[in-house]
Amino acid sequence: MSSSQEATKGGWFLTLFAAEEIPAAIVTYVALLMLLQLGLAPAKATFFSALLFLPWVLKSFMRAWVRRVGHFRQQLHLIEVLLFVSLVLLAFSFKPTTIQLSTVNYQLSTVNSQLSPFFALLLVSLLCAWHELAARMYYERMLRPVFQRLLTAPKMACSQVAVIFTYGALIFLVGTLEVYFRQIRYSWAMGCYVAAGLFLLFTFHHFIWLQSPRVGDSGAKHSVGASVKAELRIIDRIRHQPNWWQPVLILFLLLLPQGLMFYARVLYLYMSHEQGGLQCTMQEIGFAQGTVGVIAFSIGLFVGRRLIKHYTLPRLFWPMALCIVLSPFVYLGMTVWPPQSLWQLCLCTMSAQLLFGLGIGICRLPVSAISGARYRNTINMLQIPLVSAALIVPMALSGWLVEQMGFSSYFLMNALSAPVCLLGIFLLKRREIPPTL
């Protein structure tokens, strides 16, 4: 029996990336609600939540080091154990604060209790980035390219199911526990323990079924400094390409409306009526955003990939670019005509996420132009760091801008940024070197 057949029989290809999405979704989507419920203001909550994307921005610099270390099965076992421990630490960081005699000590204790979950989340984010790299390299060595292509759709489906569980079911569970126990910290701790327990089941499964790759698994001489220098040399070569800055700026403009909306949409659902929000319950947010929204995004992503295979990216550039910048208009409409029921809220979130899923595939075009022939699979190795870098600044500033402008003015500005970005992209593309006549 070949190694590919043995790996397929074990079924690990369906769980390896699904397991990763549990902690990754906590960092990407759930962290903002955690920090808000701990008492952080929107500006601070969005700033700290955006910082959790830093490991994904720096993931490219870890690539050479992970490859040189080798022994990918052992790496995955180690990372998954550390991820389980970090999720337990995250749950433990929600322990209730004790009343202090001194006002200064009480304030320091409150700040510490708010920042402790952030540092635990940052550790989870770093481990997720490391796990994604090791999993990709293990996956590529265990399965032949033809099997990798056949398993792409099932793998993505399992990953999205894991996101729905984490972003949807976990928030719903925490909201229910808050109603029952009337203790926010205890509810989040219980939710994190549940996520850690589920992740532990995947860890045990991988201890049983993951096998050592037969090719390219041995470690090589490596150091962190040498790996970083190797990545810097590649970046320097990219920088010396003609007009290298154009695809970088095009990628930023494509993602700017989404970056401004990414956290602001959650703030709008969560904040009270006095603050201009919809004051949705945790259960409503979990169902509308974490379940219906993720399903709509997955459908849009699947349809977008099928369209790309049929028509190619250059022909779909403007339709997909239009889709990716249209989502803010949905939330602008929600500020004018607030949804009056859960099904209306779900319809709005579904529309916004469907458009985002349809358009996100277009980011591969500027990423491919930036990377050139560097990566065989740019979407796996370079797209995540570049997309994260493009999103992190508008995401970090979104909370402060909402506080200064209010939701109506903010979403109006967010929507108006879409045609401005499209105009900028049009002008940049006109500067491209014309084809030879």
C-alpha positions in Angstrom: 0.0 0.0 0.0 1.4 3.4 -0.9 1.9 6.2 1.6 -0.9 8.2 -0.2 -3.3 5.3 0.2 -2.3 4.8 3.9 -2.8 8.6 4.6 -6.1 8.6 2.9 -7.3 5.5 4.8 -6.4 7.2 8.1 -8.6 10.2 7.3 -6.2 12.6 8.8 -6.5 15.0 5.8 -10.0 15.9 6.9 -9.1 16.6 10.6 -5.6 18.2 10.3 -6.8 21.5 9.1 -10.2 21.3 10.8 -8.5 21.0 14.2 -6.4 24.1 13.4 -9.5 26.2 12.7 -10.8 25.8 16.3 -8.0 28.0 17.9 -7.6 30.0 14.7 -11.3 31.1 14.7 -11.0 32.0 18.4 -8.2 34.3 17.6 -9.7 35.7 14.4 -13.4 36.2 15.2 -14.1 35.4 18.9 -11.3 37.4 20.5 -13.0 40.8 19.9 -16.1 39.8 21.8 -13.9 38.4 24.6 -12.1 41.7 25.0 -15.3 43.7 24.8 -17.0 41.7 27.5 -13.9 42.1 29.7 -14.6 45.8 29.7 -12.2 47.2 27.1 -13.4 50.1 25.0 -14.0 49.5 21.3 -10.8 51.4 20.3 -8.6 49.2 22.6 -10.5 46.0 21.8 -10.0 46.4 18.1 -6.4 47.4 18.5 -5.5 44.4 20.6 -7.5 42.1 18.4 -5.7 43.3 15.3 -2.4 42.7 17.0 -3.3 39.0 17.1 -2.8 38.9 13.3 0.9 39.8 13.6 2.0 36.1 13.7 0.2 35.5 10.4 1.9 38.6 8.9 5.3 37.2 10.0 4.4 33.6 8.9 6.5 33.9 5.8 9.6 34.4 7.9 8.9 31.1 9.7 8.5 29.1 6.5 12.2 28.4 5.9 12.9 27.6 9.6 9.9 25.1 9.7 11.1 23.5 6.5 14.7 23.2 7.7 13.6 21.7 11.0 11.8 18.9 9.2 10.2 16.0 11.1 6.8 17.5 10.3 4.8 14.8 12.1 6.7 15.4 15.3 6.3 19.1 14.8 2.6 18.8 14.5 2.3 16.6 17.6 4.3 19.2 19.6 2.3 22.2 18.3 -1.0 20.5 19.0 0.0 19.7 22.6 1.1 23.3 23.0 -2.1 24.6 21.5 -4.1 22.5 23.9 -2.1 23.9 26.8 -2.5 27.5 25.5 -6.3 27.0 25.3 -6.3 25.8 28.9 -4.2 28.9 29.8 -6.7 31.1 28.0 -9.5 29.6 30.0 -7.6 30.0 33.2 -6.9 33.7 32.4 -10.6 34.4 32.8 -10.5 33.6 36.5 -12.5 36.2 38.6 -10.6 39.1 40.0 -10.3 39.5 43.7 -11.3 42.7 45.5 -8.3 44.7 46.6 -8.0 46.9 49.6 -6.1 49.6 47.7 -7.8 51.4 44.8 -4.5 51.4 42.8 -4.0 47.7 43.3 -7.6 47.1 42.3 -7.1 49.1 39.1 -3.8 47.2 38.4 -5.6 43.9 39.0 -8.4 44.9 36.5 -5.9 45.9 33.8 -4.0 42.6 34.4 -7.2 40.6 34.2 -8.1 42.3 30.8 -4.6 41.8 29.3 -4.0 38.2 30.5 -6.4 36.8 27.9 -4.8 38.9 25.2 -1.3 37.4 25.8 -2.8 33.9 25.9 -4.6 34.6 22.6 -1.3 35.9 21.1 0.4 32.6 22.0 -2.5 30.7 20.4 -2.2 32.8 17.2 1.6 32.2 17.0 1.1 28.4 17.4 -1.7 28.5 14.8 0.6 30.1 12.3 3.3 27.5 13.0 0.8 24.7 12.8 -0.5 25.9 9.4 3.0 25.9 7.9 3.9 22.4 9.3 0.5 21.0 8.2 1.0 22.3 4.6 4.5 20.8 4.4 3.3 17.5 5.9 0.3 17.4 3.6 2.4 18.0 0.5 4.8 15.2 1.4 2.2 12.6 2.2 -0.1 13.1 -0.8 0.7 13.3 -4.4 -0.5 16.5 -6.2 -3.5 14.7 -7.9 -4.7 13.7 -4.4 -4.2 17.2 -3.1 -6.4 18.6 -5.8 -9.1 16.1 -5.2 -9.1 16.7 -1.4 -9.2 20.5 -1.6 -13.0 20.8 -1.5 -13.5 18.3 1.4 -10.7 19.9 3.3 -12.1 23.3 3.0 -15.6 22.0 4.0 -14.2 20.5 7.2 -12.4 23.7 8.0 -15.5 25.8 7.6 -17.5 23.4 9.8 -14.9 23.9 12.5 -15.2 27.7 12.1 -19.0 27.4 12.4 -18.6 25.4 15.6 -16.1 27.9 17.1 -17.6 31.2 15.9 -21.2 30.1 16.0 -21.7 27.3 18.6 -19.0 28.5 21.0 -20.5 32.1 21.2 -24.0 30.6 21.5 -22.8 28.4 24.4 -21.0 31.3 26.2 -24.1 33.5 25.8 -26.3 30.8 27.3 -23.9 30.3 30.2 -23.9 34.0 30.9 -27.7 34.0 31.1 -27.7 31.0 33.4 -24.7 31.8 35.7 -24.7 35.6 35.4 -20.9 35.5 35.3 -19.1 36.6 32.2 -15.7 35.4 33.1 -16.9 32.0 34.2 -18.9 31.6 31.0 -15.9 32.4 28.8 -13.7 30.1 30.9 -16.1 27.2 30.4 -16.4 27.9 26.7 -12.6 27.8 26.3 -12.4 24.6 28.3 -14.9 23.0 25.9 -12.9 24.2 22.9 -9.7 22.8 24.5 -11.4 19.5 25.1 -12.6 19.2 21.5 -9.1 20.1 20.2 -7.6 17.4 22.5 -9.7 14.8 20.8 -8.2 15.8 17.4 -4.8 15.7 19.0 -5.3 12.1 20.1 -6.6 11.2 16.7 -3.5 12.6 15.0 -1.2 10.8 17.5 -2.7 7.6 16.2 -3.1 8.2 12.5 -0.3 10.6 11.4 2.6 8.7 9.8 6.1 9.8 9.0 6.6 11.1 5.5 9.0 9.0 3.4 10.4 12.0 1.5 11.9 15.2 2.6 11.2 14.8 6.3 14.7 14.8 7.8 15.9 17.9 9.6 18.7 20.1 8.1 21.1 22.5 9.6 19.0 25.5 10.6 18.8 28.7 12.6 16.2 31.3 13.1 18.6 34.1 11.9 19.5 32.2 8.7 15.9 31.6 7.9 15.0 35.3 8.4 17.9 36.3 6.2 16.8 34.0 3.5 13.3 35.5 3.5 14.7 39.0 3.5 16.8 38.2 0.5 13.7 37.0 -1.4 11.8 40.2 -0.3 14.8 42.3 -1.6 14.6 40.5 -5.0 10.8 41.2 -5.1 11.5 44.9 -4.3 13.8 45.2 -7.2 11.2 44.0 -9.7 9.9 46.8 -11.9 6.8 48.5 -10.5 6.7 46.1 -7.5 4.7 48.5 -5.5 1.7 48.5 -7.8 0.3 45.1 -6.9 1.1 45.8 -3.2 -1.0 49.0 -3.4 -3.8 47.2 -5.5 -4.0 44.5 -2.8 -4.3 47.1 0.0 -7.0 49.0 -1.9 -8.9 45.8 -2.6 -9.0 44.9 1.1 -9.3 48.4 2.7 -13.2 48.5 2.7 -13.2 45.0 4.2 -10.5 45.8 6.8 -12.6 48.8 7.9 -15.7 46.7 8.2 -14.1 43.5 9.7 -14.4 44.4 13.4 -16.9 47.3 13.0 -19.7 45.0 12.0 -19.3 43.0 15.2 -19.2 46.3 17.2 -22.4 47.4 15.5 -24.2 44.1 16.5 -22.8 44.1 20.0 -22.9 47.7 21.2 -26.0 49.1 23.0 -28.7 51.2 21.5 -27.4 54.3 23.4 -24.0 53.7 21.6 -25.7 53.4 18.2 -25.5 49.6 17.9 -28.2 46.9 17.6 -27.5 45.5 21.1 -27.8 41.9 19.9 -27.4 39.0 22.4 -24.4 36.7 22.2 -26.7 34.0 20.9 -28.0 36.2 18.0 -24.4 37.2 17.1 -23.3 33.6 17.1 -26.2 32.5 14.9 -26.2 35.5 12.5 -22.5 36.1 12.1 -20.9 32.8 13.2 -23.3 30.3 11.6 -25.3 32.0 8.8 -22.5 34.4 7.9 -19.8 31.7 7.8 -22.0 29.4 5.7 -22.7 32.2 3.2 -19.0 33.0 3.1 -18.2 29.4 2.4 -20.8 29.2 -0.4 -19.4 32.4 -1.9 -15.8 31.1 -1.6 -16.8 27.8 -3.4 -18.7 29.6 -6.2 -15.8 32.1 -6.6 -13.3 29.2 -7.0 -15.5 27.5 -9.6 -15.7 30.7 -11.5 -12.0 31.2 -11.4 -11.4 27.7 -12.8 -13.9 28.3 -15.6 -13.0 31.9 -16.6 -9.5 32.7 -15.2 -8.6 35.5 -12.8 -7.8 38.3 -15.2 -11.2 38.1 -16.9 -12.9 38.1 -13.5 -10.9 40.9 -11.9 -13.4 43.7 -12.0 -16.6 41.6 -11.2 -14.8 40.1 -8.2 -13.3 43.4 -7.2 -16.8 44.9 -7.2 -18.1 42.0 -5.0 -15.3 42.4 -2.4 -15.9 46.1 -1.9 -19.8 46.0 -1.9 -20.2 44.4 1.6 -19.9 47.8 3.5 -23.0 49.0 1.7 -25.0 46.2 3.4 -24.1 47.6 6.9 -24.7 51.1 5.7 -28.2 50.0 4.8 -28.5 48.4 8.3 -27.8 51.7 9.9 -30.6 53.4 7.8 -33.1 50.5 8.1 -32.1 48.5 11.2 -33.2 44.9 11.1 -36.3 44.3 13.2 -36.0 40.5 13.6 -33.4 37.7 13.6 -34.2 36.6 10.1 -33.7 40.1 8.8 -30.4 40.3 10.6 -29.3 36.9 9.2 -30.3 38.0 5.7 -28.1 41.1 6.0 -25.1 39.2 7.4 -25.6 36.5 4.7 -25.5 39.1 1.9 -22.4 40.8 3.2 -20.5 37.5 3.8 -21.6 36.0 0.5 -20.2 39.0 -1.4 -16.9 38.8 0.5 -16.6 35.1 -0.2 -17.3 35.7 -3.9 -14.6 38.4 -4.2 -11.8 37.2 -1.9 -10.3 34.9 -4.6 -9.2 38.0 -6.6 -6.5 38.7 -4.1 -4.5 35.8 -5.7 -3.8 38.0 -8.7 -1.8 40.8 -7.1 -0.2 38.2 -4.7 1.0 36.3 -7.7 2.3 39.5 -9.3 4.2 40.3 -6.0 5.7 36.8 -5.5 6.6 36.1 -9.1 8.0 32.5 -9.4 8.9 32.3 -5.7 6.2 30.0 -4.5 4.6 27.0 -6.3 1.4 27.7 -4.4 1.1 31.4 -3.6 -2.3 31.1 -1.8 -0.8 28.8 0.8 2.6 30.5 1.4 2.3 34.2 0.7 -1.3 35.2 0.4 -2.1 34.9 4.1 0.8 37.1 5.3 0.1 39.7 2.6 -3.7 39.8 3.2 -3.1 40.0 7.0 -0.7 42.8 6.5 -3.2 44.7 4.4 -6.0 44.2 6.9 -4.3 44.9 10.2 -4.0 48.7 10.1 -7.7 49.4 9.2 -8.9 46.8 11.6 -6.8 48.3 14.4 -8.1 51.8 13.7 -11.8 50.8 13.2 -12.8 50.9 16.9 -11.3 54.4 17.4 -13.0 55.7 14.3 -16.3 54.3 15.4 -16.0 56.1 18.7 -15.2 59.3 17.0 -17.7 59.2 14.1 -20.6 57.0 15.3 -21.8 54.0 13.3 -23.9 55.8 10.7 -21.1 58.2 9.7 -18.5 55.4 9.9 -20.3 53.0 7.6 -21.0 55.8 5.2 -17.3 56.6 5.1 -16.6 52.8 4.8 -19.0 52.5 1.9 -17.6 55.6 0.1 -14.1 54.2 0.4 -15.2 51.4 -2.1 -15.6 53.6 -5.2 -12.4 55.5 -4.2 -10.5 52.3 -4.0 -11.9 51.0 -7.3 -10.8 54.3 -9.0 -7.4 54.0 -7.5 -7.1 50.4 -8.7 -8.2 51.4 -12.2 -5.6 54.2 -12.4 -2.9 51.8 -11.1 -3.8 49.1 -13.7 -3.6 51.7 -16.4 0.1 52.3 -15.5 0.9 48.6 -16.1 3.3 47.9 -18.9 1.1 47.5 -22.1 1.4 44.2 -24.1 3.7 44.1 -27.0 2.0 45.1 -30.2 
